[in-house]
Amino acid sequence: MYMYTEFLSASDQDVYFRLGTANAWKLWINDQIVFEREEYHRGMRWDQYRVAVSLKKGTNRILFKILQNEQTQDWA
């Protein structure tokens, strides 16, 4: 699954993206990959990942990808 949005920032600023997931994911800010994790079926908790990024004044492009591996287990 992909999510794309544009965020208008009033100033240059540092922010955190916070996520909890048991699966792999990637995050791009302004066409630059800032984090990626290829791990599946891991436990999850609130704010499991906190990624510090710098947003620039003006429009910032945010692309997020979360994915699941090919599962063959009967419970999947």
Secondary structure as GFF3:
##gff-version 3
##sequence-region A 1 76
A	DSSP	beta_strand	2	9	.	.	.	ID=ss1
A	DSSP	beta_strand	13	19	.	.	.	ID=ss2
A	DSSP	beta_strand	24	29	.	.	.	ID=ss3
A	DSSP	beta_strand	32	37	.	.	.	ID=ss4
A	DSSP	beta_strand	49	55	.	.	.	ID=ss5
A	DSSP	beta_strand	58	67	.	.	.	ID=ss6
###
